[in-house]
Amino acid sequence: LQPTWMLTKSRFDSLDGYIAAPHPNETNPDSSVEIDAYSSRKGLQLIHPTYDTNKSLRLAEDLRFVYAHLHNDGQLRLHRTSTPLVTYRHRSGQSQSSMTPRKLLLHLRAMALETMVLKSNPLWLRNEGMFVVWGAGRDGKDFVKALSPDVRSRIACFVDIDPKKIEHGHYFNKDLGLKIPIVHFSLLALDPKVKSQLFESWEKEISCQNKNEPLLGRITKGKHSPRIPGEKTTFANNDKSDRPKKKRKVLKSEDCGDLKVSLLPYLPVVVCVAMYRTDGVLEQNVRSIGRTEGKDLWHFS
């Protein structure tokens, strides 16, 4: 699949690696199948969802090209030339970025991770292929829904720091038939002492937490006005400030039902929380569980 910004068709033909997307006006329901068959003959691997149409195949061409390049062990060879290979052009109102759905980008990224890691890396096939998704928020749920059913069935649990999600206990999706446990990330730690320290520190924090302030390390959606040190929290109705705090139930590891808690420290992890938005708390938490990025831990956000 040739990105329009990359090289001309003639240059790709000379490398015997040009695969043209169908014309957008063509109505061929088997176009996706034909492209798969063509790429197999060329010894290439394309990353594209099965619901791709002739028009959508022309979207996100650069991302598809990069993933195909990576999946084929970097077969593309770059050469310096005395003349420009490509000239960038932009016409007002004709940018592909504005026409490319977020859902398509999500599915392309998820398929690439599936193909190159989840379905092929031996580290991710141990223990019946089970793995953990870090983050039970929007990004984590979207990632889970974008996975193929067979890979989705291998998810052991979500891990999070949000006491509300953990107290709820599970993520339910009736349409997909999902019931995935949600537990605290400390259960992933390899070192038992670190595991206890992480959980006790989190438990102490939520017991002292002001309900109007975000939990340390949690990304809040929308705008948040930080509280000024020393400033008292006020309410619309003054008697609310005197109300006793409701004691929140904390889910212990022994309350996790059928989840094999003892197996969690040895499972690989996909982190679906944006980095560099928690003043280093997320990064510190991820380091504490004893995984190696690029091997048994990958970021997807």
Backbone bond lengths (Angstrom), bond angles and torsions (degrees), N, CA, C in turn:
res aa  C-N    CA-C-N  psi(-1)  N-CA   C-N-CA  omega(-1)  CA-C   N-CA-C  phi
1 L - - - 1.469 - - 1.521 107.40 -
2 Q 1.305 117.15 121.46 1.465 120.93 -173.70 1.520 111.84 -95.91
3 P 1.331 118.32 120.63 1.459 119.36 171.06 1.530 108.84 -67.62
4 T 1.311 116.68 135.50 1.465 119.87 -177.05 1.518 111.46 -65.10
5 W 1.346 117.85 -21.30 1.459 120.00 -178.32 1.517 112.44 -86.59
6 M 1.345 117.15 -6.89 1.463 118.26 -167.37 1.528 113.04 -89.82
7 L 1.306 118.24 -75.79 1.453 123.09 -177.20 1.519 109.69 -137.93
8 T 1.321 116.39 162.40 1.455 120.06 176.86 1.522 110.20 -76.18
9 K 1.320 116.50 162.43 1.464 121.12 -179.40 1.525 111.30 -60.40
10 S 1.326 116.94 -39.49 1.459 119.87 -178.19 1.523 111.99 -62.31
11 R 1.335 115.82 -37.12 1.474 118.66 179.34 1.525 110.46 -69.48
12 F 1.334 116.78 -37.58 1.463 119.14 177.09 1.525 111.03 -68.64
13 D 1.343 117.07 -38.12 1.464 120.54 178.12 1.524 110.92 -59.01
14 S 1.325 116.18 -37.96 1.462 119.55 -179.06 1.524 111.87 -66.22
15 L 1.339 115.97 -23.55 1.465 121.26 177.74 1.516 112.29 -95.01
16 D 1.365 115.95 0.44 1.466 121.77 -179.78 1.521 111.38 57.49
17 G 1.329 116.13 40.13 1.455 118.26 -178.39 1.507 114.20 -138.02
18 Y 1.338 117.44 25.17 1.465 119.43 -176.84 1.528 110.08 -92.80
19 I 1.325 116.34 128.05 1.466 121.94 175.77 1.516 106.92 -128.38
20 A 1.300 117.62 114.76 1.462 121.50 -176.03 1.517 110.89 -90.46
21 A 1.316 116.08 135.70 1.466 120.22 172.77 1.522 108.53 -71.82
22 P 1.343 119.11 149.00 1.458 121.17 178.91 1.515 110.56 -61.29
23 H 1.317 115.90 154.33 1.455 119.97 177.27 1.518 108.97 -63.93
24 P 1.346 118.46 138.96 1.469 120.81 -176.86 1.527 113.98 -57.04
25 N 1.339 117.87 -26.34 1.471 120.56 -178.20 1.514 112.93 -84.57
26 E 1.342 117.12 -9.97 1.456 119.53 178.42 1.525 109.77 -73.06
27 T 1.305 116.81 145.06 1.466 121.99 179.49 1.522 108.27 -119.15
28 N 1.297 115.56 72.48 1.463 121.45 -179.42 1.524 108.80 -113.97
29 P 1.347 117.80 106.70 1.476 119.82 -177.12 1.517 113.31 -65.89
30 D 1.353 117.18 -15.93 1.460 119.87 -177.23 1.522 112.63 -100.35
31 S 1.346 116.69 15.12 1.460 119.54 -176.10 1.522 111.72 -59.62
32 S 1.335 117.35 -39.62 1.461 120.99 -179.54 1.522 110.66 -64.15
33 V 1.344 116.52 -39.83 1.466 121.35 179.37 1.519 110.08 -66.40
34 E 1.346 117.32 -41.84 1.454 121.10 -179.60 1.530 111.19 -63.18
35 I 1.315 116.58 -40.32 1.461 119.97 179.23 1.523 110.73 -65.26
36 D 1.344 117.00 -40.25 1.463 119.89 176.91 1.522 110.88 -61.11
37 A 1.344 116.36 -43.68 1.461 120.47 -179.54 1.522 111.03 -64.76
38 Y 1.323 116.75 -41.22 1.470 121.49 -179.90 1.520 110.50 -65.28
39 S 1.334 115.93 -43.97 1.463 119.26 -178.16 1.517 111.03 -66.51
40 S 1.353 117.31 -31.89 1.460 120.15 177.99 1.518 110.79 -65.55
41 R 1.342 116.80 -40.12 1.465 120.35 178.37 1.528 110.90 -64.57
42 K 1.311 116.55 -32.91 1.459 120.41 179.42 1.531 112.26 -82.85
43 G 1.338 116.50 -6.98 1.455 119.44 -177.45 1.510 112.95 75.73
44 L 1.339 117.15 24.62 1.459 121.80 -179.03 1.518 110.36 -108.93
45 Q 1.310 116.26 168.02 1.460 121.82 177.48 1.520 108.69 -133.24
46 L 1.328 116.69 120.57 1.454 120.92 179.59 1.517 109.95 -101.53
47 I 1.328 115.18 146.82 1.456 121.38 177.88 1.527 107.14 -106.86
48 H 1.316 117.53 108.35 1.467 119.48 176.51 1.518 109.86 -158.12
49 P 1.339 117.55 141.32 1.467 121.37 179.25 1.520 111.06 -66.21
50 T 1.327 116.61 154.28 1.459 120.98 -179.05 1.524 111.91 -69.32
51 Y 1.340 117.13 -20.70 1.461 118.67 -179.09 1.529 112.03 -86.28
52 D 1.332 118.26 5.45 1.460 121.11 178.90 1.525 111.29 -56.25
53 T 1.307 116.24 140.14 1.456 122.78 174.40 1.523 108.98 -109.79
54 N 1.323 116.36 174.48 1.462 119.08 178.02 1.519 111.89 -58.37
55 K 1.328 116.81 -35.12 1.460 120.31 -179.87 1.527 111.21 -75.90
56 S 1.338 116.72 -43.73 1.467 118.53 -176.94 1.527 111.72 -69.73
57 L 1.335 117.80 -24.63 1.462 120.21 177.28 1.519 112.23 -62.88
58 R 1.326 116.31 -20.76 1.462 120.20 179.72 1.524 112.12 -91.67
59 L 1.323 117.00 1.14 1.456 121.42 177.74 1.527 109.82 -98.07
60 A 1.326 116.07 152.21 1.475 122.46 178.69 1.529 111.09 54.37
61 E 1.336 116.92 37.55 1.465 120.50 -177.81 1.522 112.30 -61.54
62 D 1.324 116.59 -37.53 1.466 118.87 -178.61 1.521 111.06 -65.62
63 L 1.344 116.74 -41.28 1.459 120.43 -179.77 1.529 110.78 -66.60
64 R 1.310 117.22 -42.88 1.474 120.97 177.65 1.532 109.88 -60.86
65 F 1.321 115.68 -42.68 1.462 120.14 -177.63 1.529 111.07 -64.12
66 V 1.321 116.79 -44.70 1.469 120.57 -179.53 1.526 110.56 -62.25
67 Y 1.341 117.40 -44.36 1.467 120.21 -179.52 1.528 111.23 -65.88
68 A 1.346 116.93 -39.96 1.462 119.73 177.23 1.526 110.45 -63.40
69 H 1.318 116.27 -39.83 1.466 121.99 178.56 1.530 110.46 -62.17
70 L 1.340 117.02 -46.12 1.459 121.16 179.90 1.521 111.17 -66.05
71 H 1.333 116.26 -41.37 1.461 119.71 -177.04 1.526 112.06 -68.02
72 N 1.313 116.53 -25.08 1.465 120.74 179.69 1.526 111.88 -98.90
73 D 1.328 115.35 29.89 1.476 121.92 175.12 1.518 112.69 59.17
74 G 1.309 116.39 33.85 1.463 120.80 175.72 1.510 113.78 63.31
75 Q 1.340 117.22 50.98 1.466 120.10 -177.16 1.530 112.76 -69.46
76 L 1.330 116.69 -22.90 1.461 118.52 179.97 1.524 109.78 -68.50
77 R 1.322 116.74 132.49 1.458 121.37 177.64 1.526 108.91 -110.17
78 L 1.301 116.81 129.08 1.452 121.89 -178.61 1.520 110.58 -94.89
79 H 1.326 116.70 136.39 1.461 121.61 -178.65 1.521 109.27 -130.17
80 R 1.317 115.62 142.99 1.465 120.42 174.39 1.526 108.87 -80.37
81 T 1.332 115.45 138.29 1.455 119.97 179.65 1.524 109.32 -130.71
82 S 1.315 115.26 158.32 1.463 119.60 -179.96 1.524 112.29 -80.75
83 T 1.338 115.94 -17.64 1.469 120.02 179.12 1.514 109.40 -117.07
84 P 1.339 118.41 150.23 1.468 121.42 179.24 1.528 111.55 -61.54
85 L 1.311 116.54 138.95 1.458 121.51 177.50 1.515 111.92 -86.36
86 V 1.317 116.53 -25.70 1.459 119.47 -175.46 1.518 109.34 -150.09
87 T 1.299 116.08 146.90 1.460 122.25 174.45 1.519 108.22 -120.18
88 Y 1.320 117.25 123.64 1.457 121.54 179.81 1.526 109.65 -76.59
89 R 1.322 114.72 133.44 1.457 120.31 176.13 1.522 108.70 -130.10
90 H 1.294 116.02 144.54 1.460 120.56 176.58 1.520 109.27 -136.56
91 R 1.321 115.14 127.63 1.452 120.83 177.44 1.518 108.84 -114.55
92 S 1.289 115.81 134.24 1.457 121.22 -176.85 1.531 110.76 -56.50
93 G 1.352 114.97 129.56 1.458 120.58 177.40 1.513 114.44 80.48
94 Q 1.343 118.37 2.82 1.453 120.96 -177.85 1.526 112.41 -120.94
95 S 1.313 116.30 21.59 1.454 120.38 179.92 1.526 109.83 -75.19
96 Q 1.347 116.54 134.20 1.460 120.17 176.94 1.524 111.64 -66.25
97 S 1.327 116.54 -27.34 1.461 119.32 -177.59 1.523 111.40 -59.17
98 S 1.329 116.68 -38.95 1.460 120.32 -178.62 1.517 112.11 -74.47
99 M 1.340 117.33 -17.13 1.460 120.86 -178.25 1.519 112.89 -101.63
100 T 1.323 117.12 -8.21 1.461 120.42 -176.07 1.522 110.79 -88.59
101 P 1.337 118.58 115.99 1.470 121.00 -178.77 1.525 111.95 -67.20
102 R 1.319 115.88 144.41 1.463 120.70 176.06 1.532 110.30 -59.52
103 K 1.337 116.38 -35.49 1.467 120.72 -179.37 1.528 111.28 -61.55
104 L 1.347 116.93 -39.96 1.460 120.10 -180.00 1.526 110.62 -64.40
105 L 1.323 117.55 -44.99 1.466 120.98 178.62 1.524 110.92 -61.28
106 L 1.343 116.11 -41.54 1.461 120.91 178.87 1.523 110.81 -60.49
107 H 1.333 116.60 -46.10 1.465 120.26 -177.85 1.523 111.74 -68.57
108 L 1.319 117.69 -36.77 1.460 119.94 177.15 1.524 110.89 -63.44
109 R 1.325 116.76 -43.28 1.462 120.87 179.51 1.524 111.21 -66.22
110 A 1.340 116.05 -41.90 1.466 119.79 179.79 1.526 111.16 -65.22
111 M 1.336 116.70 -41.19 1.464 120.12 179.05 1.521 111.44 -65.01
112 A 1.334 116.35 -38.11 1.459 119.46 178.56 1.526 110.66 -64.25
113 L 1.336 116.92 -43.48 1.471 120.32 178.69 1.523 110.61 -64.34
114 E 1.325 116.70 -41.25 1.465 120.49 176.81 1.525 111.11 -58.49
115 T 1.333 115.63 -51.77 1.459 121.31 -173.69 1.523 112.51 -65.40
116 M 1.318 116.72 -43.35 1.459 120.67 -171.71 1.524 114.09 -94.13
117 V 1.350 117.45 -14.88 1.472 119.18 -177.32 1.532 111.45 -129.93
118 L 1.317 116.82 -63.74 1.463 120.57 -169.11 1.523 113.81 -63.87
119 K 1.337 116.54 -32.17 1.465 119.65 -176.69 1.529 113.41 -102.02
120 S 1.322 117.56 -7.73 1.472 118.32 -172.84 1.521 114.81 -128.13
121 N 1.331 118.42 -24.04 1.459 120.71 -177.75 1.535 109.96 -79.23
122 P 1.334 117.56 123.49 1.477 120.46 -177.75 1.527 113.49 -55.81
123 L 1.341 117.18 -33.23 1.467 119.75 179.22 1.517 111.88 -62.67
124 W 1.328 116.18 -27.82 1.461 121.03 -177.60 1.527 112.70 -94.36
125 L 1.320 116.94 2.79 1.466 120.93 179.50 1.524 111.96 -109.77
126 R 1.332 116.36 -2.96 1.466 119.47 176.05 1.525 110.09 -72.22
127 N 1.322 115.31 164.08 1.472 120.84 177.48 1.530 111.80 50.33
128 E 1.344 114.44 48.76 1.467 122.55 179.26 1.522 112.60 60.93
129 G 1.332 115.85 23.67 1.461 120.04 176.62 1.514 114.42 75.41
130 M 1.313 118.32 12.76 1.471 120.95 -177.44 1.530 110.61 -70.16
131 F 1.318 115.53 144.99 1.466 121.02 175.35 1.523 109.35 -148.45
132 V 1.336 115.67 171.85 1.468 121.84 -174.10 1.521 109.31 -118.96
133 V 1.326 116.53 142.98 1.467 122.28 175.16 1.525 107.91 -106.62
134 W 1.323 116.70 121.24 1.468 122.03 179.51 1.535 108.10 -91.36
135 G 1.319 115.66 114.37 1.462 121.18 179.12 1.515 111.84 113.85
136 A 1.333 116.86 105.06 1.470 121.39 -179.74 1.521 111.70 -97.68
137 G 1.334 116.25 22.38 1.460 120.66 177.79 1.520 111.76 -89.57
138 R 1.336 116.04 -158.23 1.463 120.95 -176.08 1.523 112.33 -59.66
139 D 1.346 117.17 -47.25 1.463 120.12 -175.91 1.522 111.38 -65.36
140 G 1.322 117.00 -40.98 1.461 120.26 179.13 1.515 112.27 -64.73
141 K 1.328 116.54 -42.59 1.473 120.31 179.61 1.523 111.05 -67.32
142 D 1.334 116.80 -40.79 1.469 119.96 178.30 1.529 110.76 -62.40
143 F 1.326 116.29 -40.06 1.461 120.38 177.96 1.524 110.59 -61.54
144 V 1.317 116.86 -45.58 1.462 121.31 -179.70 1.527 110.93 -61.51
145 K 1.322 116.58 -43.55 1.466 120.46 -178.90 1.525 112.09 -68.23
146 A 1.344 117.07 -25.30 1.463 120.78 -179.39 1.521 112.79 -81.29
147 L 1.323 117.70 -13.38 1.461 120.88 -179.21 1.521 111.23 -74.86
148 S 1.315 116.23 156.41 1.462 120.60 174.05 1.534 108.45 -71.25
149 P 1.337 118.21 153.18 1.480 120.76 -175.61 1.525 113.79 -55.49
150 D 1.343 117.95 -39.48 1.461 118.80 -177.15 1.522 112.18 -68.03
151 V 1.334 117.42 -36.06 1.468 120.49 177.15 1.522 110.19 -74.92
152 R 1.318 116.91 -39.53 1.462 121.44 179.30 1.524 111.39 -58.93
153 S 1.323 117.21 -34.83 1.469 121.12 -178.62 1.519 112.39 -69.26
154 R 1.339 117.58 -12.27 1.463 121.68 -178.80 1.520 112.93 -89.78
155 I 1.324 118.40 -2.14 1.470 121.34 -179.01 1.523 109.86 -71.99
156 A 1.318 116.21 122.36 1.463 120.55 -179.99 1.521 111.18 -77.49
157 C 1.349 116.32 -42.99 1.457 120.10 -177.42 1.520 110.21 -173.04
158 F 1.322 115.47 168.62 1.461 123.10 164.44 1.519 107.38 -93.64
159 V 1.334 117.39 150.01 1.464 121.02 166.52 1.523 107.73 -122.69
160 D 1.326 116.45 148.35 1.457 121.20 -175.65 1.516 108.59 -157.38
161 I 1.359 115.55 177.87 1.460 120.67 173.98 1.523 111.07 -118.57
162 D 1.317 116.98 -5.46 1.461 121.46 -177.15 1.530 109.64 -76.47
163 P 1.343 118.37 114.11 1.469 120.58 -177.20 1.525 113.53 -61.07
164 K 1.336 117.53 -29.61 1.464 119.52 179.03 1.520 111.56 -66.06
165 K 1.338 115.89 -44.47 1.468 119.62 179.09 1.525 110.74 -66.52
166 I 1.330 116.39 -41.61 1.459 120.50 -178.49 1.526 110.61 -67.55
167 E 1.335 115.99 -38.78 1.471 120.11 178.46 1.523 110.32 -65.28
168 H 1.327 116.25 -36.89 1.465 119.88 178.59 1.518 110.67 -62.44
169 G 1.331 116.39 -36.16 1.458 120.43 170.07 1.515 117.22 96.71
170 H 1.341 118.19 -34.34 1.462 120.43 -175.29 1.519 111.05 -148.00
171 Y 1.325 115.13 157.68 1.463 121.79 168.23 1.521 106.87 -104.55
172 F 1.326 116.09 122.72 1.458 121.91 -179.25 1.526 110.26 -108.48
173 N 1.326 115.75 138.64 1.464 121.26 171.83 1.527 106.95 -142.23
174 K 1.332 115.51 104.13 1.462 120.32 -176.11 1.524 112.06 -64.88
175 D 1.332 116.32 -38.85 1.467 119.78 -176.98 1.521 111.76 -62.07
176 L 1.333 116.35 -36.54 1.466 120.87 -179.12 1.527 112.36 -99.91
177 G 1.322 116.58 -2.63 1.458 120.28 -179.67 1.518 113.30 66.50
178 L 1.335 115.97 39.96 1.462 120.29 -175.65 1.528 112.25 -102.96
179 K 1.298 115.59 140.77 1.462 123.47 169.59 1.527 106.09 -144.21
180 I 1.334 115.63 92.21 1.464 121.63 -173.69 1.523 109.69 -108.01
181 P 1.330 118.85 125.50 1.472 121.32 179.27 1.525 111.93 -61.67
182 I 1.328 116.28 149.59 1.459 122.77 174.56 1.523 107.75 -122.55
183 V 1.343 117.77 119.54 1.461 121.78 -177.63 1.529 108.98 -132.06
184 H 1.316 115.33 172.20 1.465 120.28 179.96 1.522 109.84 -75.70
185 F 1.339 116.28 144.66 1.465 120.91 -174.69 1.519 113.10 -64.05
186 S 1.330 118.53 -19.50 1.467 121.03 -178.31 1.528 112.01 -60.47
187 L 1.337 117.55 -22.95 1.461 120.94 179.97 1.527 111.97 -68.40
188 L 1.326 117.67 -10.71 1.462 121.26 178.34 1.520 112.45 -86.66
189 A 1.333 117.69 -15.37 1.467 121.35 -173.94 1.521 111.28 -63.80
190 L 1.325 116.25 134.91 1.468 121.38 178.58 1.523 112.04 -73.29
191 D 1.329 115.76 -37.37 1.467 121.03 -178.28 1.534 109.37 -85.30
192 P 1.345 118.48 119.89 1.471 121.44 -179.13 1.534 113.03 -57.78
193 K 1.350 116.67 -36.48 1.465 119.20 179.41 1.525 111.01 -66.68
194 V 1.325 115.80 -42.47 1.468 120.09 177.82 1.522 109.85 -63.00
195 K 1.309 116.46 -40.42 1.464 121.11 179.31 1.525 110.77 -59.01
196 S 1.315 116.52 -46.59 1.473 120.67 179.86 1.524 111.52 -65.71
197 Q 1.325 116.44 -41.99 1.462 120.34 -179.65 1.526 111.43 -63.59
198 L 1.331 116.80 -42.89 1.463 121.06 -179.86 1.520 111.35 -63.12
199 F 1.324 115.55 -44.41 1.468 119.24 -177.73 1.527 111.22 -69.15
200 E 1.323 116.71 -43.15 1.466 119.91 -179.73 1.525 111.12 -64.60
201 S 1.330 117.00 -39.55 1.459 121.09 178.46 1.529 110.86 -63.95
202 W 1.326 116.39 -42.50 1.468 120.89 178.95 1.527 111.01 -66.75
203 E 1.324 116.45 -42.71 1.469 121.50 -179.60 1.523 110.93 -62.54
204 K 1.337 115.90 -39.95 1.465 120.39 178.16 1.524 110.50 -66.85
205 E 1.328 116.47 -39.41 1.462 120.08 -178.39 1.521 112.06 -64.64
206 I 1.347 117.38 -44.85 1.465 118.81 -177.13 1.524 111.48 -71.76
207 S 1.336 117.28 -24.52 1.463 119.69 177.72 1.524 111.24 -72.16
208 C 1.339 116.49 -25.73 1.466 121.21 -179.68 1.519 112.52 -102.64
209 Q 1.326 116.73 -0.21 1.462 120.65 -173.09 1.516 112.59 -70.37
210 N 1.325 115.67 135.16 1.465 121.61 170.70 1.521 107.11 -79.65
211 K 1.322 117.45 128.77 1.468 120.42 -174.12 1.524 112.97 -64.67
212 N 1.329 118.36 -15.29 1.461 121.14 178.59 1.522 112.73 -91.45
213 E 1.333 117.72 -0.71 1.452 121.48 -179.86 1.518 109.66 -113.18
214 P 1.349 117.73 145.48 1.462 120.13 179.60 1.517 111.45 -70.54
215 L 1.322 116.04 147.33 1.456 121.10 176.63 1.526 109.17 -67.62
216 L 1.334 116.81 139.84 1.453 121.62 -178.62 1.527 110.01 -57.54
217 G 1.335 115.92 124.47 1.461 120.62 178.88 1.508 114.66 91.32
218 R 1.315 117.04 -4.90 1.460 120.14 -179.78 1.521 109.58 -94.66
219 I 1.345 116.89 134.82 1.452 121.60 177.71 1.516 108.49 -85.82
220 T 1.323 116.80 120.82 1.453 121.05 -179.84 1.510 109.62 -93.90
221 K 1.324 116.64 137.75 1.457 121.65 178.60 1.520 109.61 -82.95
222 G 1.323 116.39 142.29 1.453 120.20 179.09 1.515 110.66 81.64
223 K 1.309 114.82 -170.59 1.463 120.24 -176.95 1.514 110.78 -84.29
224 H 1.309 115.45 144.00 1.458 120.62 176.51 1.516 108.50 -135.44
225 S 1.291 115.89 128.51 1.463 120.52 178.37 1.517 108.91 -95.98
226 P 1.321 117.87 111.61 1.465 120.31 -177.84 1.527 111.84 -62.18
227 R 1.315 115.20 144.76 1.457 120.37 -179.87 1.523 109.79 -76.29
228 I 1.306 116.70 137.14 1.457 122.04 178.16 1.527 109.10 -76.40
229 P 1.360 117.15 129.15 1.469 119.11 -179.59 1.530 111.43 -53.23
230 G 1.340 115.51 133.33 1.457 120.78 178.36 1.518 113.69 87.64
231 E 1.344 116.49 -11.69 1.461 119.61 -178.89 1.519 109.87 -82.42
232 K 1.305 117.91 134.94 1.449 122.88 -179.72 1.521 109.82 -80.69
233 T 1.341 115.09 143.19 1.454 120.04 177.69 1.516 108.92 -78.99
234 T 1.320 117.56 130.08 1.463 121.82 179.54 1.521 109.94 -115.50
235 F 1.324 115.05 157.04 1.458 121.44 -179.42 1.522 108.71 -126.75
236 A 1.332 114.67 163.09 1.462 119.03 178.37 1.521 110.22 -62.22
237 N 1.325 115.67 -37.17 1.455 121.33 176.83 1.525 107.71 -110.48
238 N 1.302 117.71 115.81 1.459 121.38 -170.93 1.521 114.04 -59.66
239 D 1.397 117.60 -31.24 1.454 116.65 -177.13 1.510 113.05 -69.45
240 K 1.371 119.12 -9.59 1.457 120.16 178.79 1.526 111.17 -68.92
241 S 1.301 117.17 -28.26 1.464 119.64 -177.48 1.521 111.56 -68.02
242 D 1.338 116.88 -18.80 1.462 120.20 -178.88 1.520 111.98 -95.02
243 R 1.331 116.54 -2.17 1.463 118.16 -177.99 1.524 110.12 -72.14
244 P 1.333 117.60 140.14 1.471 120.20 178.72 1.527 110.55 -68.41
245 K 1.330 116.09 146.02 1.457 120.47 179.36 1.520 109.90 -71.70
246 K 1.337 114.66 139.34 1.454 120.01 177.75 1.519 108.93 -76.92
247 K 1.321 117.14 127.54 1.458 120.60 -179.70 1.512 109.56 -75.32
248 R 1.318 115.76 123.13 1.452 121.25 -175.02 1.520 109.89 -89.90
249 K 1.327 114.55 135.34 1.460 119.70 177.31 1.520 109.30 -73.26
250 V 1.336 116.27 133.57 1.462 121.33 178.92 1.520 108.51 -108.80
251 L 1.337 115.62 126.43 1.458 120.34 -178.23 1.523 109.91 -75.02
252 K 1.314 116.52 119.43 1.461 121.90 178.55 1.531 109.20 -87.83
253 S 1.319 115.81 162.53 1.457 119.47 -178.89 1.522 111.90 -63.16
254 E 1.355 116.48 -29.49 1.457 118.85 -179.64 1.529 112.34 -75.14
255 D 1.349 116.91 -7.68 1.462 120.54 -179.80 1.533 112.24 -97.95
256 C 1.321 118.24 14.30 1.465 121.18 -171.47 1.514 114.50 -88.81
257 G 1.331 117.82 10.08 1.457 121.28 173.76 1.517 112.66 64.32
258 D 1.359 115.69 -127.89 1.465 121.12 -175.31 1.530 113.41 -80.04
259 L 1.326 117.44 -5.41 1.457 120.19 -179.81 1.529 110.28 -64.93
260 K 1.341 115.72 130.23 1.461 120.78 179.48 1.527 108.78 -81.80
261 V 1.322 115.95 85.58 1.462 121.87 -175.16 1.527 111.43 -61.63
262 S 1.332 117.20 -36.79 1.460 120.64 -177.96 1.529 111.96 -65.32
263 L 1.335 117.17 -18.56 1.459 121.24 -178.90 1.530 112.57 -87.88
264 L 1.329 117.53 -20.39 1.462 121.68 -173.06 1.528 114.56 -57.92
265 P 1.347 120.03 -38.62 1.475 118.83 179.90 1.520 114.25 -63.10
266 Y 1.322 117.59 -12.98 1.461 120.85 -175.89 1.532 112.99 -110.19
267 L 1.319 116.80 4.62 1.461 120.01 -179.02 1.525 111.16 -94.67
268 P 1.329 117.58 145.45 1.473 120.83 175.37 1.521 110.58 -71.58
269 V 1.325 115.85 162.30 1.470 121.13 -170.30 1.531 110.70 -133.36
270 V 1.340 116.25 137.95 1.458 122.98 168.95 1.524 107.44 -109.25
271 V 1.327 117.62 117.58 1.464 122.16 -177.84 1.528 109.13 -91.19
272 C 1.321 116.16 116.63 1.475 122.04 -178.97 1.522 110.96 -111.22
273 V 1.314 116.06 44.34 1.462 122.49 176.71 1.523 107.00 -128.36
274 A 1.327 116.92 134.41 1.463 121.25 -177.89 1.522 110.77 -64.32
275 M 1.316 116.11 135.27 1.459 121.43 178.96 1.524 110.81 -82.10
276 Y 1.323 115.08 164.15 1.473 123.92 173.61 1.529 112.98 61.82
277 R 1.318 117.02 29.10 1.465 120.09 177.19 1.522 111.97 -125.89
278 T 1.337 116.57 8.60 1.465 120.30 -176.90 1.521 111.83 -127.74
279 D 1.338 117.11 24.19 1.468 121.45 -178.89 1.526 112.17 56.30
280 G 1.336 115.95 35.26 1.457 120.60 175.74 1.509 115.68 87.40
281 V 1.341 117.98 -3.94 1.472 120.23 -176.73 1.529 110.76 -66.95
282 L 1.333 117.20 -47.09 1.467 119.84 179.57 1.516 110.47 -58.88
283 E 1.321 117.05 -48.30 1.460 120.56 -178.30 1.532 111.51 -59.71
284 Q 1.321 116.52 -39.22 1.470 120.56 178.06 1.531 110.60 -66.87
285 N 1.317 116.80 -42.11 1.470 120.78 178.56 1.524 111.30 -62.41
286 V 1.344 115.69 -42.34 1.467 119.74 -179.60 1.527 110.41 -63.85
287 R 1.332 116.58 -41.30 1.470 119.58 178.79 1.526 111.59 -63.59
288 S 1.316 117.03 -31.17 1.471 120.86 -173.18 1.525 113.91 -70.41
289 I 1.341 118.25 -17.81 1.473 119.38 -174.52 1.530 112.36 -88.13
290 G 1.343 117.30 -4.59 1.458 119.49 173.08 1.514 115.36 78.15
291 R 1.336 118.41 34.63 1.467 121.20 175.64 1.527 109.61 -107.50
292 T 1.323 116.35 165.43 1.460 122.14 179.43 1.516 109.43 -114.95
293 E 1.333 116.11 119.07 1.463 120.66 -178.89 1.527 110.21 -62.83
294 G 1.331 115.48 134.57 1.454 120.69 -178.31 1.513 113.37 90.03
295 K 1.329 116.85 -6.94 1.472 120.60 177.24 1.529 109.52 -120.16
296 D 1.339 116.59 -76.26 1.467 119.15 178.71 1.527 111.30 -109.77
297 L 1.316 116.55 18.84 1.466 121.28 174.18 1.536 108.88 -149.14
298 W 1.333 115.38 128.77 1.454 121.54 177.83 1.524 108.88 -131.80
299 H 1.329 114.94 144.61 1.465 120.67 176.27 1.517 109.76 -95.62
300 F 1.332 116.04 134.22 1.467 122.00 177.89 1.522 107.73 -138.18
301 S 1.327 116.45 92.50 1.465 119.35 -178.79 1.534 109.59 -156.93
